[in-house]
Amino acid sequence: MQHPKFLDMNCKPKFLGRVPFTLKTGRMHYDRWQKGLEIDYGFSFPQGLERAVIKRQCEFFAGRYLAKLLLSELGFPAIYLPTQNRLPEWPHGILGSITHTRGFVAVIATRDENFSGVGVDWEKMMSEKTWSSIASRIVTDKEATLCPKGFSKSHWGTIIFSLKESIYKAFYPTVRTYFGFETVVILEVDIVSGCIVFEVIKDIGDSNLKGFVGKGFFCNYEDTVLTYVAW
């Protein structure tokens, strides 16, 4: 069966280094969505989404559709992920993460013997006005000074915001507790490789992650930023 017509699979952001997991991305065309299309692909929306707006239905279905493709490539049954506590429930033995923003969708997955957690996040580039209104809640003064040469404050801010979202997604299945942007600080960035080094500076529940130093990666695509973390 062909891919859904509303989902353009030729959208392919490129990270500079080797990505240590399977990645699928797509561009969603909301105006191409047809009512009942999900039924043709053997999918049904969970309770509460049957009457959601088209944008929400597209995003939810696109994420689950790409996840199904990834599971097949990893040698697992090609199923649509069930939802548990509003989160995708990955099969035993698989770590994965889903993100979507303003027409784009990305899914990553890998076997759990490779990592403890993975997270992916995709963000529309913030305007300078938007960034200045939230910057104090997202970055420290020191993190702000790490802004790479040639990057605007809002571009760097979008990268940090997205990376910290990816960190949250990667850690949450382990810690099972909320933590804020201030829990993690950026230590250094290498724009040649797209690598960002971060440190957990506060306790997160009973996880003993304080002091953990890890790496995340970013890439720019059109007017968006895509990041991932695997730890």
Secondary structure by P-SEA (a helix, b strand, c coil): ccccccccccbbbbbcccccbbbbbbbbcccccccccccccccccccccccccaaaaaaaaaaaaaaaaaaaaaccccccccccccbbbbcccccbbbbbcccbbbbbbbccccccbbbbbbbccccaaaaaacccccccaaaaaaccccccaaaaaaaaaaaaaaaaaaccccccccccccccccccccccccbbbbbbcccccccccccccbbbbbbbccccccccccc
